[in-house]
Amino acid sequence: MSDNGEIHWCEPLYDAKAAELILYGRALGLGHSEAEDVLQETFVALTQMQFPPAKPEHYCVRSFRNRALNYRRTLWRRLAREWEVLADGHLLGNGLHWFEKSPEETQEEKSLQEATVRALAELPVDQREVIVLKIWHGCTFEEIGGLLEVSPNTAAGRYRYGLQKIKTKLEGVVYERTECDGSAIAFLASAPAGGGA
């Protein structure tokens, strides 16, 4: 809030994007606390802007991505991240919360969620990044291509191949929460493509 009690233009943006950006940071290879640090740095910079950019959500995601990539390049942080993985004895690191918890989740949904997180974490970073941007940020392939400086077709290919790898690892019924009311729905893995190429 500003000194006169008005809501700053980026407060609603923070409410709408914070959890998604943490997930995006995880997809980029940051630890949970590192993603939170980058999120705070991003919004500190945004609050210093007097006027919002033309496309606030796009600007916010791009700004977060640039900061996250810079953060990852620091040698000491990279060594700390590797130490955390060794200390925890597993790939995903300590305190992984890629998905928000729901009080009405069944044990099956929790198990599936953990399997999905493992499958997502095992993807190459370029595929994982596109999936997070498409599903959790609602970006189009054109927007993703612009953000990652690749063609929309390349972004779509990374998305398709990444999802196929996840589906292969999950094998069988996958549960998803609907966007409307959060209830669980089931769907079967997609049918294989018809013969002939």
Secondary structure, 3 states (H helix, E strand, C coil): CCCCCCCCCCHHHHHHHHHHHHHHHHHCCCCHHHHHHHHHHHHHHHHCCCCCCCCHHHHHHHHHHHHHHHHHHCHHHHHHHHHHHHHHCCCCCCCCCCCCCCCCCCHHHHHHHHHHHHHHHHCCHHHHHHHHHHHCCCCCHHHHHHHHCCCHHHHHHHHHHHHHHHHHHHCCEEEEECCCCCCEEEEECCCCCCCCC
